[in-house]
Amino acid sequence: MTVVGWTDRVGTSTRPPTKGFTTMQVQVRYYAAAKAATGVAEETRELPDGATIGVFLDELGSTSPQVFARCSFILNGTATADRGRLLDEGDRLDVLPPFAGG
């Protein structure tokens, strides 16, 4: 389902309206600084159908935006940095902040 009437631009997007829209659940795992910022290692997030990774980040609100601005992601086992990538019901999203060392 495509949600019309909202924009998804990182840093400027608005939360899509939820009344009258269907939602989906996405499994999210946080690592390192992302885990520290959210206070949880894993959770199920309810998002509007048609949500992207960018919308998910907006849903996190003001929780350490400097951490999430630099994250990369693994969506269903495939690495991505594309915040415009659509999420689907039952997806698994790993949130990976930059790691130091080597």
Steps between C-alpha positions, in 0.01 A plus 500: 500500500636843411436774751435834334522841662822484699864549420804301602812712496748423776500786748189664354241228466173509679339203664234351274151514638394178669122542508350314208832341404607145554817414686766233492742355751876496446752319721792731587834411657734772626876467541768694696420874523156447344419251777622747762292780346176302499561306819393172338674235292192396304141608456199474273405834346158578360528727196255623236480289186731645238749624761868522410812472711492883518148494643614240754782735605250784536290274723798475735453872565778695663672190640866583426456624141878534464534122546229406250615753239813290442349151517488239230246220492454134422152435367408132486866403474596757233715804585358840405558866577192606299262676738238509225479119495144378558428275795246217494304307760726257685829653383806475723706819519841510670622850594879527490685813611855550372747269675854601589799273496609233265 
